[in-house]
Amino acid sequence: MRLTKSISCPALLVIGALACAPAWPAHAYALWGKPRYAADFRHFDYVNPDAPKGGTLRLVSNLRYSTFDKYNPFTLKGSPPAYLADMMFETLLTGSLDETATGYGLLAEDVDVPADGMSATFRLRREARFHNGKPVLAKDVKHSFDTLMSKYAAPSYKTIMAEVEDCEVLDERTVRFRFRKPNRELPLTVGGALPIFSADWGVENGKAKPFDEVVTDIPIGSGPYKIGPVKFGKDITYERDPHYWGAGLPVRVGTANFDRVAIKIYRDSTARLEALKAGEFDLMRINSAGDWARRLTGKRFDSGELRKGQFENRLPSGFQSFFLNTRRPLLEDVRVREALGLAFDYEWMNRQMFYGAYRRVHGLFGNTACAARGEPSAAEHALLDPFGNELPPGTLGPMIEPPRTDGDHSLRANLRKAQQLLEEAGWAVDKDGVLRNAQGQPLVLEYLDSSESGVKVVTPWMRNLEKLGIQLKVRMVDYALYQQRLDKYDYDIISLNIPGTPNPGQEYAEFFGSAAADQEGSFNFVGLKSPAVDAVIKAMVGAKSEEGMLAACRALERIVVHGHYLIPQWTSPTHRMVYNAWRVAYPDVIPPYSPGELWAVYVWWARMPPQTAHIQAGSS
């Protein structure tokens, strides 16, 4: 399993500690202390080391698009099939699911970070092999780095590795990454977020094609699975490599237990749900509270074949939100953005539409120590004060909370406040009830989505905005066009779910950094350009202590929240999944940082027929 989180590209879950980094090769690299697992560990605590190998795990695609047109997950254009990057490509280090800030040797048998923190050296395992049987060598690592930093790859890699000076081959199996300056996260960025692929991938008639022309060439990775039967654009099956080189590694024991992982694609959620109830696949994550509460019924549920499981976790809540594109003139004014948020009645939606299943998102770093609370600390002031009036109003005061409509709070009061903000920003309602600015321009905005549930979610918000004289239109498009418009920032408002991390780093420059704002295909969806944000992200990445990192994280959260670039939505503390209890089983120990469906792909196993079964754990 790779140390990644994504919406369509990788970013870190871990950050390395340079202040206490070893000056000798080590089996792991940890943040703020020792790794959970010692050098002689045999397997992770949450796996079943005796899990049987075999069978097929049948899954539904977890991606929003309803087709795929390439096998290369690292380029900007096109859509790869679900799970391909996780199944086929490995990294130098890999993380565990029961700690948040450590990388253990995978392709690399050890990592060496000198006391000055200016480099990280990895020694590759002699047994490491690509799917074509060739050894994984230092030249392949350098090739992967150089390729992903080129103009032909998705731009996110350049952002998260912006402080990596270069990658140099020291010998056949030793590679060194040199850094522009000491940086806590970089040893684990290059170790855990850089997928390694063979230099032979994309070579045709002895000549390498430009990477963006490597489209349907079968990937040459080193992971436990290879591509099996495919209905191109529709379904794909990954088959376990019987010659997989790493099966005996401690980080791999008890994992990759299925012989096959078959992925089916359905065009809409109704078809997926009916296919689940018909027994067409073995596990499905349920994102709809209505489906979970009312629609998971039928004979397979009555018999116990299909079971509903709510798997609690301690994952960061992330920031699922409406993203407001400040590149649009109508959304430039912070008062307008705040007014839009005041018209969003989360409590009513959670009660009437979501069966009380969710919690409100608060800022960027919910469920982690990075979350800002109360007044800024002295350390936060030191980061924020130099920017004074450049900061959004209220940034140097108490941390604000999303508007509420329960208890002593009401939607009416929120709308009155919104109306006042709009008046201050130069907007007034005309005789026809339309909100217009001094130039007579109406406040008409477009919400862009490719999901069929988008209209349902925004309809209550639209009704409240109408009371303010604001018109919110919904534009539904297919996923290909949706992705194209996202890449070009051609939207007013979109809805995205960004996974969180307890150890934020350079990837936040991709979300909120000035350099990413004008870079096509970046994740700076709100168009934020702020010297203050750039400075606190720089401080966050370069912090010399945990306290310094936390102060910078909280400062960043204060700026973004007080700037009202996002309208926070909701999160769930559990993974809601339906699984076929007659066909699959899972370990007794549920890791606290389980990544939902990928947890099943990683460590669940197929139930064998009674005469061969010897593992029955985790069925209830």
Secondary structure, DSSP 8 states (H G I E B T S, - for coil): --S---SSS---S----STT--SS-BSEEESSS--SS-TT--S-TTS-TT-----EEEEE--SSSS----S-TTSSSS---TTHHHHH-B-SEE--TT-SSEEEESSEEEEE--TT-SEEEEEE-TT-B-TTS-B--HHHHHHHHHHHTSTTS-THHHHHTTTEEEEEEEETTEEEEEESS--TTHHHHHHHS--B--TTTTEETTEE--GGG-SSS-----SSEEEEEEETTTEEEEEE-TT-TTTTSTTTTT----SEEEEE--SSHHHHHHHHHTT--SEEE---HHIIIII--SHHHHHTSEEEEEEE--------EEEE-TTSGGG-SHHHHHHHHHT--HHHHHHHTSTT--EE--SS-TTSTT---SS--HHHHHHHGGGGGGS-TTTTSS-------STT--HHHHHHHHHHHHHHTT-EE-TTS-EE-TT--B-EEEEEE-STTHHHHHHHHHHHHHHTT-EEEEEE--HHHHHHHHHTT--SEEEE-----SS--THHHHHH-HHHHTSTT-S-TT----HHHHHHHHHHHT-SSHHHHHHHHHHHHHHHHHTT-EEE-EE-SEEEEEEETTTEE--S---TT--THHHHHHH-EE---TTT----TT--
